[in-house]
């Protein structure tokens, strides 16, 4: 099979999973069924079937999260494997949706702590570095953070997909801030997050 054919095939498979996501009636699923659907997609991806969660466009991901209930997202966050997959996907996509023109004179490091994690202290941890017009996120914690944000994975998924307003989450204490407050409040303004399409 030629490289061109493989590319077309991969694109078709990507469209298929996005079409599936659009037709999925999330509201009719229990939290357990919601997790089971995502788990099945993830298992198919691991099996090399060409149906992968990473093939979802960010728009499709935003739409699924927007339609999901709080209990469904909590069930996703409580599933160790899907939790890791969704955290990795969101942080991977940050650089794709980063608006360098909005952060030309901005340099800061945000550390993320997610409760209920597998780390030694019970947290999953990531760092996001914005400097020199670039945004890089990883599990490398070597930089000294300007701000550390502590929150649940389900709240982070809602915040990262624009389903919940960051300002409201800060005010209600769902996001705890240690260090400089300004980078935490302005963080979402440096990204173009797709709006739910329905």
N, C-alpha and C positions, 0 to 999 in steps of 0.2 A: 504494500500500500504506500502511495507517495506521501510526502510530508503534507502536500496540499490537501489530499484526501483525508489524512488524519486530522488536520486542522478543521476541515469542514465537518467531520464526524464529531469532533469535540464540541464544536459550536452547536451542532444539532442537539447533542446530549445536554448541553447547558440550557438550551431553549426548552427542552423537554422538562427538566426539573423546575424551571421557572414557571412553565405552564401549569405544572402540577401544583406549585405553591399558590398560584393565582386561583385555582379551582378548589383548593382545600378549604372546606368550611370549618375553620378553627373553632367557631362558637359551638359546634355540635359535639366537640370532643371533650371527654373528661381530661383532667390533668394527666392521668396515666396513659390515656390514648394519645394525647398530644406528644408526650415523650416517646411513646412507642413508634409513632410515625417518624419522628426525627432520628430515633435510634436505628430504624430500618434503613433510612436514607444513608446514614453514616456507615452502617454495616455493608450496604451495597457498594459504597465508595471504597471501603477497605478490601472488598472482594474483587475490585477491578471491574465492576459492572458499568462504570461510566456515569453513574448517578451519584453525585457527591454534593454534600452541603456547601463545599467551597465553590461549586458551580452556580449557586444562587447569586443573582445580581444583588447589589446592596439595596436596590429598590424593592426587590422581592423579599429580602430579609426584613426590611423596615415594615413592609405590609404585613408580614406574618406576625411580627412582634406587636404591631399596632392592634391586630385583631385578637391577640392572645390575652387571656385573663391574667390577673395577678397570680392566681393559684397555678395556672399552667406554666408561667415563667418561673415560679418558685420551684415547681417540680423539675423543670429543666435544670435550674441551678443546683438542685439536690442530687442530680445524676452526675457522678464524678466524670465520666467520659464526655458527655455532652457539654458539661460545664467547661471543661478544658477546651473543647472544640470551639465553642462560641466565644470564649475569651480570646483564643488565638485568632479567630476570624476577625473579630472586631478590631483588635490591635493591629492586625495585618492591614486592614482596610483604612486605618487612620491616615497613613501616608498617602493613599490614593485620593482621599477627600480633603487633604490639607490644602489650605489657601495661603500660599507663601506671600501673596500680595497683602494679606491682612496681618502678617507677622514679620514684616521686614526688619523691624527694630526690636524684636522680641527674642530673648534668650532665657529659658528657664527649664527646670527639670521637675516633673511631677512623678511622685511615687504613688502607686496604687496598692491598697491592701484590701483584699476581699475576704470577708468573714466566712467561716465554715470551710476553709481550705485545708490542704494537706501539708502545708509547711510546718516547720518545727513549732511555731507559735500559733498554729491554727489558722493561718492566712495564706492565700495565694497572692503572689506579689509580681508586679510589673513596674517598669519605668517608661515614661515618655519624655524624650528630650526634644525640645524645640530650640533650634539655634541655626544661625546662618541661613535662614529661609528654608530649612528642612525639618521634617518631623520623623523621628525614629522611635519605635516602641519595641521593647523586648523584656525578657526576664533577667537581663543583665542589670544588677543593682549597684553597679560600681560608682555611679555618680551621686554626689551629695544633693538631696532634693531641696528645692525651694519650698515645695508644698507636698504634703502627704495627705492623700484622700483615703478614707476608710468607709466602705459601704458594702452592701450585699451584692452578689452577682446579678440577681434579678433586677435590682434597682439600677445597676450599671448598664445592663442590656437596654432597659427602658430609656435611660438618659442618653446612651450612645446612639440610639436610633431615633431620638427626638420625640419619643412617646411621652416622656415626662420632662417638664421644664427643670433644668438644673437649679435655677434660682430658688424654686419652691422646695427642692430637695435639700438645699443648704439651710433654708429657713426652718424647715420642719425637723432638722437634725438627722435626716436619713443619710446624709453625707457629712462625715465628720472631717474637719479641716485642721491640720497641724502645720504651722508655718505661715507663709505669706498667703493672705486671703485673695488678693487681686488675681494672681494667675489661675486660681481655682475657679473664680467667678467668670473670668474671660475665656477660659479654655475652649468652650464649645463654639465661640465666635470665630475661631481660626479654622473651622471646618465647614464644608458644604454637606449637610446631611439631607438626603432626599426626603421630601414630604410624603406621607402615606398617599397612595394613588386612589384609595377609596375608603 
